Amino acid sequence: MCSISGIINTDGTPIPGDVIIKSIASMHDRSNGLGGGFAGYGIYPGYKDLYAFHLTFTDPEAKQRTEEVLKNCVMIHKDESIPTEDNPEGAPIFWRYFIEVPEKVQEFEEDFVVDLVMKINSNINGACVISSGKDMGIFKGVGYPEDIGRFYRIDEYSAHMWTAHGRFPTNTHGSWEGAHPFGLLDWSVVHNGEISSYGINRRYIETFGYGLNQGTDTEVVTYLVDMLIRKHKLSFDQAATVLAPPFWDEIERLDDRELVKKLRIIYSSAQLNGPFSIIIGHRNGMVGLNDRTKLRPMTVGRFNGTVMMASEECAIRAVSPDVEEILYPRGGEPVIIDLEEHVTS
């Protein structure tokens, strides 16, 4: 179960938030009301050079302690309550901060921000940084995705790229912080499936300083993506080979088999086992990936300079009934879209 959807205008034209709500709502029955969420890119043009921290707090004390940490290490240009409809019973406090890192750490500012996120999430009980990128934000919670969209007033935002998720929890309980997307810096990940290698993946990524707090497999996928691409400088194709590698007998038939062998050996503990389809958002585009045997669905549609990915074709046709092209990527084959109108699959 679970539903995922993503839409991007490759020329950077803004897309109203109600479009992604319509897409994910068409797959209502793939959710069960215990999780939904959205990530929007390009939603803060007035603060595009600042990191936008979205946080949830279970109580005012957690908020106060977090603000003490932030004021000691970054400059807060603006902070405010995230606009929502009336909070349901049991919902946390929602707040956002637009921050600038000190000049002395700007040479390694992304590592600085990651360390700050890990510090808050691991050390301040009741506080959770749910997104921390520039000119983007994640909005998520307990409910059907279309209800979460209305709750956060997503239709009041516009973004050149959106991703969305409807959750059907299997191994973890539904919670505001544990809903998808999961984010770090400008990365966001929505995921349908189950990562059976979670224990190995978690122990591996923790050796690189990432702290996992939600016990959810999508969280570890997000951190693996950050490590492989940002830290270790792998391409998206190479990272996909690590996460969903070909079988050994298939590798022998590849032209680049020596490289693929090295990637599979070096990053053996980063391989994702189990059925999954994921959509990865980042500042320059969107990537879709299935497990190598495609045990979870993914459909790609293209129309008028727009590219969509979704669990089902209906989520694409809900937005564009006359979509020009429908693709069904093979297992382990990434679909890579960027903002320069360059699409490969």
Residue pairs with C-beta under 8 A, 6 or more apart in sequence:
1 30
1 31
1 32
1 168
1 170
1 192
2 30
2 31
2 165
2 166
2 167
2 168
2 191
2 192
2 193
2 311
3 24
3 27
3 30
3 31
3 145
3 164
3 165
3 166
3 192
3 310
3 311
3 312
3 315
4 163
4 164
4 165
4 166
4 190
4 191
4 192
4 277
4 278
4 279
4 298
4 309
4 310
4 311
5 20
5 23
5 24
5 27
5 162
5 163
5 164
5 165
5 190
5 279
5 308
5 309
5 310
5 311
5 315
6 161
6 162
6 163
6 164
6 190
6 279
6 281
6 286
6 288
6 308
6 309
6 310
7 15
7 19
7 20
7 23
7 161
7 162
7 306
7 307
7 308
7 319
8 160
8 161
8 162
8 285
8 286
8 306
8 307
8 308
8 337
8 339
9 15
9 160
9 161
9 305
9 306
10 285
10 305
10 306
10 307
10 337
10 338
10 339
10 340
10 341
10 342
10 343
11 305
11 339
11 341
12 42
12 160
12 339
13 160
13 305
14 42
14 158
14 159
14 160
15 158
15 159
15 160
15 161
15 162
15 306
16 155
16 157
16 158
17 38
17 40
17 149
17 154
17 155
17 156
17 157
17 158
17 159
17 162
18 149
18 154
18 155
19 162
19 319
20 38
20 40
20 149
20 154
20 162
20 163
20 164
21 38
21 145
21 146
21 149
21 150
21 154
21 155
21 164
22 318
22 319
23 164
23 308
23 310
23 315
23 316
23 318
23 319
24 36
24 38
24 145
24 146
24 149
24 164
24 165
24 166
24 315
25 144
25 145
25 146
25 149
25 318
26 312
26 314
26 315
26 318
27 166
27 310
27 311
27 312
27 314
27 315
28 144
28 146
28 166
30 166
30 168
30 192
30 311
30 312
31 144
31 145
31 166
31 167
31 168
32 167
32 168
32 169
33 142
33 143
33 144
33 147
33 174
34 142
34 143
34 167
34 168
34 169
34 173
34 174
35 140
35 141
35 142
35 143
35 165
35 166
35 167
35 168
35 169
35 174
35 175
35 178
35 179
35 180
36 140
36 141
36 143
36 144
36 145
36 146
36 147
36 148
36 149
36 164
36 165
36 166
36 167
36 179
37 138
37 139
37 140
37 141
37 145
37 148
37 164
37 165
37 167
37 179
37 180
37 181
37 190
38 138
38 139
38 140
38 145
38 148
38 149
38 152
38 154
38 162
38 163
38 164
38 165
38 181
39 131
39 136
39 137
39 138
39 139
39 162
39 163
39 164
39 181
39 183
39 188
39 190
39 281
40 136
40 137
40 139
40 154
40 157
40 159
40 161
40 162
41 135
41 136
41 159
41 160
41 161
41 162
41 186
41 281
41 283
42 48
42 135
42 136
42 158
42 159
42 160
42 161
43 135
43 136
43 137
43 157
43 158
43 159
44 50
44 52
44 98
44 135
44 136
44 137
45 135
47 77
47 78
47 98
47 135
48 134
48 135
49 100
49 134
50 77
50 98
50 99
50 100
50 134
51 98
51 99
51 100
51 101
51 113
51 132
51 133
51 134
52 96
52 97
52 98
52 131
52 132
52 133
52 134
52 135
52 136
52 137
53 70
53 96
53 97
53 98
53 99
53 129
53 131
53 132
54 82
54 94
54 95
54 96
54 129
54 130
54 131
54 132
54 137
54 138
54 139
55 63
55 66
55 94
55 95
55 96
55 97
55 120
55 127
55 128
55 129
55 130
56 92
56 93
56 94
56 95
56 127
56 128
56 130
56 176
56 177
57 63
57 66
57 92
57 93
57 95
57 126
57 127
57 128
58 92
58 93
58 126
58 127
59 93
59 126
60 93
61 126
62 124
62 125
62 126
62 127
63 93
63 95
63 127
65 124
65 127
66 120
66 124
66 127
67 76
67 79
69 116
69 119
69 120
69 124
70 76
70 97
70 99
70 116
73 102
73 116
74 99
74 100
74 101
74 102
74 116
75 99
75 100
75 101
75 102
76 97
76 98
76 99
77 98
77 99
77 100
78 97
78 98
79 95
79 96
79 97
79 98
80 95
80 96
81 93
81 94
81 95
81 96
82 94
82 95
82 96
82 139
82 152
83 152
83 153
83 156
84 94
84 151
84 152
84 153
85 150
85 151
85 153
88 143
88 151
91 141
91 142
91 176
92 176
92 177
96 137
101 109
101 112
101 113
105 112
110 185
110 230
113 132
113 185
114 184
114 185
114 210
114 226
115 209
116 132
117 129
117 132
117 184
118 209
118 210
118 211
120 127
120 128
120 129
121 127
121 128
121 129
121 211
121 213
122 211
122 213
128 177
128 213
130 138
130 140
130 177
130 183
131 137
131 138
131 183
131 188
132 183
132 184
132 185
133 183
133 185
133 186
133 187
133 188
133 283
134 186
134 283
135 283
136 159
136 186
136 188
136 281
136 283
138 181
138 182
138 183
138 188
139 148
139 149
139 152
139 154
140 148
140 165
140 176
140 179
140 180
140 181
141 148
141 151
141 152
141 176
141 179
142 174
142 175
142 176
142 179
143 151
144 166
145 164
145 165
145 166
148 179
149 155
149 164
160 339
161 281
161 285
161 286
163 181
163 188
163 190
163 279
163 281
163 286
164 190
165 179
165 180
165 181
165 190
165 191
167 174
167 179
167 180
169 178
170 194
171 194
171 216
171 217
172 178
172 214
172 215
172 216
175 214
177 213
177 214
178 214
178 215
178 216
180 189
180 190
180 191
180 218
181 188
181 189
181 190
181 218
181 281
182 188
182 189
182 214
182 216
182 218
182 219
182 221
182 222
183 189
183 222
184 222
184 223
184 226
185 226
185 230
186 281
186 282
186 283
187 222
187 225
187 226
187 230
187 280
187 281
187 282
188 222
188 280
188 281
188 282
189 218
189 221
189 222
189 225
189 278
189 279
189 280
189 281
190 218
190 278
190 279
191 217
191 218
191 221
191 276
191 277
191 278
192 276
192 277
192 278
192 296
192 297
192 311
193 274
193 275
193 276
193 277
193 278
193 291
193 295
193 296
194 217
194 274
194 275
194 276
195 201
195 217
195 218
195 220
195 221
195 272
195 273
195 274
195 276
196 273
196 274
197 271
197 272
197 273
197 274
198 217
198 220
200 269
201 217
201 220
201 221
201 224
201 269
201 270
201 272
202 212
202 220
203 269
204 269
204 270
205 212
205 220
205 223
205 224
205 227
205 270
206 212
208 227
208 231
210 223
210 226
210 227
212 219
212 220
212 223
213 219
218 278
221 243
221 272
221 278
224 243
224 270
224 272
225 239
225 243
225 280
227 270
228 234
228 238
228 239
228 242
228 243
228 267
228 270
229 235
229 236
229 239
234 242
234 263
236 287
236 334
236 336
237 334
237 336
238 259
238 263
240 287
240 289
240 332
240 333
240 334
241 260
241 263
241 264
241 332
242 263
242 264
242 267
242 270
242 271
243 270
243 271
243 272
243 289
244 271
244 272
244 289
244 290
244 291
244 292
244 331
244 332
245 251
245 260
245 263
245 264
245 271
245 292
245 332
246 254
246 260
246 292
246 332
247 292
251 257
251 260
251 261
251 264
254 260
264 271
272 291
274 291
274 295
275 291
275 295
275 296
276 290
276 291
276 295
276 296
277 288
277 289
277 290
277 291
277 296
277 297
277 298
277 311
278 288
278 289
279 286
279 287
279 288
279 309
280 286
280 287
280 288
280 289
284 338
284 339
285 336
285 337
285 338
285 339
286 307
286 309
286 337
287 334
287 335
287 336
287 337
288 298
288 300
288 309
288 329
288 334
288 335
289 332
289 333
289 334
289 335
290 296
290 298
290 329
290 330
290 331
290 332
290 333
291 331
291 332
292 331
292 332
293 331
294 330
294 331
294 332
295 331
296 311
297 311
297 312
298 309
298 310
298 311
298 328
298 329
298 335
299 309
299 310
299 311
299 312
299 313
299 315
299 316
299 326
299 327
299 328
300 307
300 308
300 309
300 326
300 327
300 328
300 329
300 335
300 345
301 307
301 308
301 309
301 310
301 313
301 316
301 317
301 320
301 323
301 324
301 325
301 326
301 327
302 308
302 323
302 324
302 325
302 327
302 343
303 320
303 322
303 323
303 324
303 325
304 320
304 324
305 341
306 320
307 337
307 343
308 315
308 316
308 319
308 320
308 323
309 335
310 316
313 326
316 323
316 326
317 323
327 335
327 345
329 335
329 345
333 345
334 345
335 343
335 344
335 345
336 343
336 344
336 345
337 343
